[in-house]
Amino acid sequence: MLIRRSVADQEGIAYFACGGLPATTPEELVRVAGARWATEDLFELGDCGLDEYEVRS
């Protein structure tokens, strides 16, 4: 379990259920969890190109 508190909003707390290997360091868990936000921002901006992708029907 990884718990994240926002620096700007001390009341804002996010919880992550982590499924990594037992040898995974806390630093690596934080890095991977933080990468989620960058990916989510790209989806919101529409810069991923997935909105124009069409799979064969």
SEFIZA-3560 file (N, C-alpha, C; in Angstrom, 3 decimals):
REM SEFIZA-3560
<numar><xx>0.860</xx><yy>-1.161</yy><zz>0.000</zz><atom>N</atom></numar>
<numar><xx>0.000</xx><yy>0.000</yy><zz>0.000</zz><atom>CA</atom></numar>
<numar><xx>0.905</xx><yy>1.222</yy><zz>0.000</zz><atom>C</atom></numar>
<numar><xx>0.622</xx><yy>2.145</yy><zz>-0.891</zz><atom>N</atom></numar>
<numar><xx>1.358</xx><yy>3.401</yy><zz>-0.985</zz><atom>CA</atom></numar>
<numar><xx>0.367</xx><yy>4.519</yy><zz>-0.716</zz><atom>C</atom></numar>
<numar><xx>0.702</xx><yy>5.410</yy><zz>0.197</zz><atom>N</atom></numar>
<numar><xx>-0.162</xx><yy>6.532</yy><zz>0.546</zz><atom>CA</atom></numar>
<numar><xx>0.544</xx><yy>7.811</yy><zz>0.146</zz><atom>C</atom></numar>
<numar><xx>-0.158</xx><yy>8.676</yy><zz>-0.591</zz><atom>N</atom></numar>
<numar><xx>0.424</xx><yy>9.913</yy><zz>-1.098</zz><atom>CA</atom></numar>
<numar><xx>-0.373</xx><yy>11.095</yy><zz>-0.575</zz><atom>C</atom></numar>
<numar><xx>0.330</xx><yy>12.089</yy><zz>-0.052</zz><atom>N</atom></numar>
<numar><xx>-0.320</xx><yy>13.310</yy><zz>0.412</zz><atom>CA</atom></numar>
<numar><xx>0.157</xx><yy>14.462</yy><zz>-0.458</zz><atom>C</atom></numar>
<numar><xx>-0.760</xx><yy>15.306</yy><zz>-0.868</zz><atom>N</atom></numar>
<numar><xx>-0.434</xx><yy>16.461</yy><zz>-1.697</zz><atom>CA</atom></numar>
<numar><xx>0.277</xx><yy>17.524</yy><zz>-0.865</zz><atom>C</atom></numar>
<numar><xx>1.305</xx><yy>18.141</yy><zz>-1.428</zz><atom>N</atom></numar>
<numar><xx>2.014</xx><yy>19.231</yy><zz>-0.746</zz><atom>CA</atom></numar>
<numar><xx>1.125</xx><yy>20.472</yy><zz>-0.698</zz><atom>C</atom></numar>
<numar><xx>0.402</xx><yy>20.719</yy><zz>-1.779</zz><atom>N</atom></numar>
<numar><xx>-0.447</xx><yy>21.911</yy><zz>-1.862</zz><atom>CA</atom></numar>
<numar><xx>-1.717</xx><yy>21.764</yy><zz>-1.022</zz><atom>C</atom></numar>
<numar><xx>-2.297</xx><yy>20.583</yy><zz>-1.015</zz><atom>N</atom></numar>
<numar><xx>-3.547</xx><yy>20.338</yy><zz>-0.297</zz><atom>CA</atom></numar>
<numar><xx>-3.296</xx><yy>19.265</yy><zz>0.758</zz><atom>C</atom></numar>
<numar><xx>-3.040</xx><yy>19.671</yy><zz>1.987</zz><atom>N</atom></numar>
<numar><xx>-2.695</xx><yy>18.738</yy><zz>3.051</zz><atom>CA</atom></numar>
<numar><xx>-3.820</xx><yy>17.750</yy><zz>3.365</zz><atom>C</atom></numar>
<numar><xx>-5.053</xx><yy>18.084</yy><zz>2.992</zz><atom>N</atom></numar>
<numar><xx>-6.187</xx><yy>17.189</yy><zz>3.228</zz><atom>CA</atom></numar>
<numar><xx>-6.308</xx><yy>16.126</yy><zz>2.143</zz><atom>C</atom></numar>
<numar><xx>-5.706</xx><yy>16.382</yy><zz>0.970</zz><atom>N</atom></numar>
<numar><xx>-5.818</xx><yy>15.450</yy><zz>-0.154</zz><atom>CA</atom></numar>
<numar><xx>-4.878</xx><yy>14.269</yy><zz>0.003</zz><atom>C</atom></numar>
<numar><xx>-5.439</xx><yy>13.078</yy><zz>0.145</zz><atom>N</atom></numar>
<numar><xx>-4.650</xx><yy>11.859</yy><zz>0.302</zz><atom>CA</atom></numar>
<numar><xx>-5.093</xx><yy>10.862</yy><zz>-0.760</zz><atom>C</atom></numar>
<numar><xx>-4.111</xx><yy>10.239</yy><zz>-1.419</zz><atom>N</atom></numar>
<numar><xx>-4.396</xx><yy>9.215</yy><zz>-2.420</zz><atom>CA</atom></numar>
<numar><xx>-3.779</xx><yy>7.899</yy><zz>-1.956</zz><atom>C</atom></numar>
<numar><xx>-4.485</xx><yy>6.798</yy><zz>-2.201</zz><atom>N</atom></numar>
<numar><xx>-4.024</xx><yy>5.478</yy><zz>-1.811</zz><atom>CA</atom></numar>
<numar><xx>-3.813</xx><yy>4.639</yy><zz>-3.066</zz><atom>C</atom></numar>
<numar><xx>-2.729</xx><yy>3.885</yy><zz>-3.101</zz><atom>N</atom></numar>
<numar><xx>-2.425</xx><yy>3.020</yy><zz>-4.229</zz><atom>CA</atom></numar>
<numar><xx>-2.185</xx><yy>1.610</yy><zz>-3.707</zz><atom>C</atom></numar>
<numar><xx>-2.858</xx><yy>0.634</yy><zz>-4.262</zz><atom>N</atom></numar>
<numar><xx>-2.567</xx><yy>-0.767</yy><zz>-3.968</zz><atom>CA</atom></numar>
<numar><xx>-1.476</xx><yy>-1.201</yy><zz>-4.934</zz><atom>C</atom></numar>
<numar><xx>-0.328</xx><yy>-1.568</yy><zz>-4.414</zz><atom>N</atom></numar>
<numar><xx>0.835</xx><yy>-1.894</yy><zz>-5.233</zz><atom>CA</atom></numar>
<numar><xx>1.008</xx><yy>-3.400</yy><zz>-5.337</zz><atom>C</atom></numar>
<numar><xx>1.292</xx><yy>-3.864</yy><zz>-6.538</zz><atom>N</atom></numar>
<numar><xx>1.467</xx><yy>-5.296</yy><zz>-6.762</zz><atom>CA</atom></numar>
<numar><xx>2.838</xx><yy>-5.643</yy><zz>-7.289</zz><atom>C</atom></numar>
<numar><xx>3.860</xx><yy>-4.967</yy><zz>-6.813</zz><atom>N</atom></numar>
<numar><xx>5.214</xx><yy>-5.237</yy><zz>-7.286</zz><atom>CA</atom></numar>
<numar><xx>5.861</xx><yy>-6.410</yy><zz>-6.571</zz><atom>C</atom></numar>
<numar><xx>7.066</xx><yy>-6.705</yy><zz>-6.992</zz><atom>N</atom></numar>
<numar><xx>7.842</xx><yy>-7.760</yy><zz>-6.356</zz><atom>CA</atom></numar>
<numar><xx>8.237</xx><yy>-7.342</yy><zz>-4.944</zz><atom>C</atom></numar>
<numar><xx>8.439</xx><yy>-8.277</yy><zz>-4.043</zz><atom>N</atom></numar>
<numar><xx>8.823</xx><yy>-7.930</yy><zz>-2.670</zz><atom>CA</atom></numar>
<numar><xx>10.105</xx><yy>-7.098</yy><zz>-2.591</zz><atom>C</atom></numar>
<numar><xx>10.996</xx><yy>-7.253</yy><zz>-3.551</zz><atom>N</atom></numar>
<numar><xx>12.267</xx><yy>-6.512</yy><zz>-3.540</zz><atom>CA</atom></numar>
<numar><xx>12.138</xx><yy>-5.093</yy><zz>-4.087</zz><atom>C</atom></numar>
<numar><xx>10.945</xx><yy>-4.693</yy><zz>-4.521</zz><atom>N</atom></numar>
<numar><xx>10.747</xx><yy>-3.343</yy><zz>-5.062</zz><atom>CA</atom></numar>
<numar><xx>10.956</xx><yy>-2.316</yy><zz>-3.957</zz><atom>C</atom></numar>
<numar><xx>11.757</xx><yy>-1.303</yy><zz>-4.264</zz><atom>N</atom></numar>
<numar><xx>12.054</xx><yy>-0.272</yy><zz>-3.265</zz><atom>CA</atom></numar>
<numar><xx>10.920</xx><yy>0.741</yy><zz>-3.182</zz><atom>C</atom></numar>
<numar><xx>10.769</xx><yy>1.413</yy><zz>-2.050</zz><atom>N</atom></numar>
<numar><xx>9.751</xx><yy>2.470</yy><zz>-1.944</zz><atom>CA</atom></numar>
<numar><xx>9.960</xx><yy>3.578</yy><zz>-2.976</zz><atom>C</atom></numar>
<numar><xx>11.214</xx><yy>3.882</yy><zz>-3.293</zz><atom>N</atom></numar>
<numar><xx>11.498</xx><yy>4.915</yy><zz>-4.296</zz><atom>CA</atom></numar>
<numar><xx>10.943</xx><yy>4.531</yy><zz>-5.662</zz><atom>C</atom></numar>
<numar><xx>11.077</xx><yy>3.254</yy><zz>-6.018</zz><atom>N</atom></numar>
<numar><xx>10.554</xx><yy>2.798</yy><zz>-7.307</zz><atom>CA</atom></numar>
<numar><xx>9.026</xx><yy>2.824</yy><zz>-7.324</zz><atom>C</atom></numar>
<numar><xx>8.394</xx><yy>2.440</yy><zz>-6.226</zz><atom>N</atom></numar>
<numar><xx>6.932</xx><yy>2.514</yy><zz>-6.140</zz><atom>CA</atom></numar>
<numar><xx>6.445</xx><yy>3.951</yy><zz>-6.331</zz><atom>C</atom></numar>
<numar><xx>7.131</xx><yy>4.900</yy><zz>-5.707</zz><atom>N</atom></numar>
<numar><xx>6.756</xx><yy>6.310</yy><zz>-5.838</zz><atom>CA</atom></numar>
<numar><xx>6.944</xx><yy>6.781</yy><zz>-7.273</zz><atom>C</atom></numar>
<numar><xx>8.042</xx><yy>6.374</yy><zz>-7.916</zz><atom>N</atom></numar>
<numar><xx>8.298</xx><yy>6.779</yy><zz>-9.304</zz><atom>CA</atom></numar>
<numar><xx>7.217</xx><yy>6.258</yy><zz>-10.239</zz><atom>C</atom></numar>
<numar><xx>6.847</xx><yy>5.000</yy><zz>-10.092</zz><atom>N</atom></numar>
<numar><xx>5.831</xx><yy>4.403</yy><zz>-10.964</zz><atom>CA</atom></numar>
<numar><xx>4.462</xx><yy>5.030</yy><zz>-10.714</zz><atom>C</atom></numar>
<numar><xx>4.119</xx><yy>5.246</yy><zz>-9.451</zz><atom>N</atom></numar>
<numar><xx>2.835</xx><yy>5.874</yy><zz>-9.130</zz><atom>CA</atom></numar>
<numar><xx>2.780</xx><yy>7.295</yy><zz>-9.678</zz><atom>C</atom></numar>
<numar><xx>3.896</xx><yy>8.026</yy><zz>-9.620</zz><atom>N</atom></numar>
<numar><xx>3.938</xx><yy>9.392</yy><zz>-10.154</zz><atom>CA</atom></numar>
<numar><xx>3.823</xx><yy>9.436</yy><zz>-11.664</zz><atom>C</atom></numar>
<numar><xx>4.295</xx><yy>8.407</yy><zz>-12.352</zz><atom>N</atom></numar>
<numar><xx>4.205</xx><yy>8.365</yy><zz>-13.812</zz><atom>CA</atom></numar>
<numar><xx>2.756</xx><yy>8.293</yy><zz>-14.273</zz><atom>C</atom></numar>
<numar><xx>1.891</xx><yy>7.805</yy><zz>-13.427</zz><atom>N</atom></numar>
<numar><xx>0.470</xx><yy>7.709</yy><zz>-13.766</zz><atom>CA</atom></numar>
<numar><xx>-0.114</xx><yy>9.081</yy><zz>-14.086</zz><atom>C</atom></numar>
<numar><xx>0.282</xx><yy>10.095</yy><zz>-13.327</zz><atom>N</atom></numar>
<numar><xx>-0.293</xx><yy>11.423</yy><zz>-13.518</zz><atom>CA</atom></numar>
<numar><xx>0.112</xx><yy>12.023</yy><zz>-14.859</zz><atom>C</atom></numar>
<numar><xx>1.352</xx><yy>11.821</yy><zz>-15.275</zz><atom>N</atom></numar>
<numar><xx>1.787</xx><yy>12.327</yy><zz>-16.581</zz><atom>CA</atom></numar>
<numar><xx>1.004</xx><yy>11.659</yy><zz>-17.706</zz><atom>C</atom></numar>
<numar><xx>0.769</xx><yy>10.358</yy><zz>-17.583</zz><atom>N</atom></numar>
<numar><xx>-0.005</xx><yy>9.634</yy><zz>-18.592</zz><atom>CA</atom></numar>
<numar><xx>-1.448</xx><yy>10.127</yy><zz>-18.621</zz><atom>C</atom></numar>
<numar><xx>-2.018</xx><yy>10.336</yy><zz>-17.457</zz><atom>N</atom></numar>
<numar><xx>-3.399</xx><yy>10.814</yy><zz>-17.370</zz><atom>CA</atom></numar>
<numar><xx>-3.531</xx><yy>12.211</yy><zz>-17.981</zz><atom>C</atom></numar>
<numar><xx>-2.546</xx><yy>13.084</yy><zz>-17.759</zz><atom>N</atom></numar>
<numar><xx>-2.564</xx><yy>14.425</yy><zz>-18.349</zz><atom>CA</atom></numar>
<numar><xx>-2.535</xx><yy>14.362</yy><zz>-19.870</zz><atom>C</atom></numar>
<numar><xx>-1.748</xx><yy>13.456</yy><zz>-20.440</zz><atom>N</atom></numar>
<numar><xx>-1.699</xx><yy>13.312</yy><zz>-21.892</zz><atom>CA</atom></numar>
<numar><xx>-3.043</xx><yy>12.875</yy><zz>-22.455</zz><atom>C</atom></numar>
<numar><xx>-3.716</xx><yy>11.966</yy><zz>-21.769</zz><atom>N</atom></numar>
<numar><xx>-5.036</xx><yy>11.534</yy><zz>-22.230</zz><atom>CA</atom></numar>
<numar><xx>-6.031</xx><yy>12.688</yy><zz>-22.197</zz><atom>C</atom></numar>
<numar><xx>-5.963</xx><yy>13.531</yy><zz>-21.164</zz><atom>N</atom></numar>
<numar><xx>-6.875</xx><yy>14.670</yy><zz>-21.067</zz><atom>CA</atom></numar>
<numar><xx>-6.618</xx><yy>15.694</yy><zz>-22.174</zz><atom>C</atom></numar>
<numar><xx>-5.346</xx><yy>15.878</yy><zz>-22.536</zz><atom>N</atom></numar>
<numar><xx>-4.998</xx><yy>16.832</yy><zz>-23.585</zz><atom>CA</atom></numar>
<numar><xx>-5.296</xx><yy>16.297</yy><zz>-24.982</zz><atom>C</atom></numar>
<numar><xx>-5.410</xx><yy>14.985</yy><zz>-25.100</zz><atom>N</atom></numar>
<numar><xx>-5.658</xx><yy>14.378</yy><zz>-26.398</zz><atom>CA</atom></numar>
<numar><xx>-4.401</xx><yy>14.225</yy><zz>-27.220</zz><atom>C</atom></numar>
<numar><xx>-3.228</xx><yy>14.324</yy><zz>-26.594</zz><atom>N</atom></numar>
<numar><xx>-1.964</xx><yy>14.239</yy><zz>-27.321</zz><atom>CA</atom></numar>
<numar><xx>-1.492</xx><yy>12.805</yy><zz>-27.551</zz><atom>C</atom></numar>
<numar><xx>-2.258</xx><yy>11.836</yy><zz>-27.140</zz><atom>N</atom></numar>
<numar><xx>-1.840</xx><yy>10.441</yy><zz>-27.294</zz><atom>CA</atom></numar>
<numar><xx>-2.175</xx><yy>9.889</yy><zz>-28.669</zz><atom>C</atom></numar>
<numar><xx>-3.086</xx><yy>10.521</yy><zz>-29.371</zz><atom>N</atom></numar>
<numar><xx>-3.463</xx><yy>10.055</yy><zz>-30.689</zz><atom>CA</atom></numar>
<numar><xx>-4.468</xx><yy>8.925</yy><zz>-30.669</zz><atom>C</atom></numar>
<numar><xx>-4.881</xx><yy>8.491</yy><zz>-29.491</zz><atom>N</atom></numar>
<numar><xx>-5.821</xx><yy>7.379</yy><zz>-29.419</zz><atom>CA</atom></numar>
<numar><xx>-7.234</xx><yy>7.789</yy><zz>-29.810</zz><atom>C</atom></numar>
<numar><xx>-7.539</xx><yy>9.078</yy><zz>-29.761</zz><atom>N</atom></numar>
<numar><xx>-8.881</xx><yy>9.517</yy><zz>-30.124</zz><atom>CA</atom></numar>
<numar><xx>-9.124</xx><yy>9.416</yy><zz>-31.626</zz><atom>C</atom></numar>
<numar><xx>-8.048</xx><yy>9.363</yy><zz>-32.424</zz><atom>N</atom></numar>
<numar><xx>-8.183</xx><yy>9.272</yy><zz>-33.874</zz><atom>CA</atom></numar>
<numar><xx>-7.887</xx><yy>7.864</yy><zz>-34.391</zz><atom>C</atom></numar>
<numar><xx>-7.559</xx><yy>6.941</yy><zz>-33.514</zz><atom>N</atom></numar>
<numar><xx>-7.200</xx><yy>5.597</yy><zz>-33.913</zz><atom>CA</atom></numar>
<numar><xx>-8.462</xx><yy>4.758</yy><zz>-34.076</zz><atom>C</atom></numar>
<numar><xx>-8.523</xx><yy>4.064</yy><zz>-35.186</zz><atom>N</atom></numar>
<numar><xx>-9.682</xx><yy>3.205</yy><zz>-35.429</zz><atom>CA</atom></numar>
<numar><xx>-9.216</xx><yy>1.782</yy><zz>-35.684</zz><atom>C</atom></numar>
<numar><xx>-9.753</xx><yy>0.865</yy><zz>-34.938</zz><atom>N</atom></numar>
<numar><xx>-9.420</xx><yy>-0.538</yy><zz>-35.086</zz><atom>CA</atom></numar>
<numar><xx>-10.275</xx><yy>-1.128</yy><zz>-36.198</zz><atom>C</atom></numar>
<numar><xx>-9.755</xx><yy>-2.157</yy><zz>-36.841</zz><atom>N</atom></numar>
<numar><xx>-10.538</xx><yy>-2.783</yy><zz>-37.909</zz><atom>CA</atom></numar>
<numar><xx>-11.881</xx><yy>-3.244</yy><zz>-37.363</zz><atom>C</atom></numar>
<numar><xx>-12.903</xx><yy>-3.015</yy><zz>-38.155</zz><atom>N</atom></numar>
<numar><xx>-14.237</xx><yy>-3.458</yy><zz>-37.715</zz><atom>CA</atom></numar>
<numar><xx>-14.626</xx><yy>-4.752</yy><zz>-38.393</zz><atom>C</atom></numar>
//
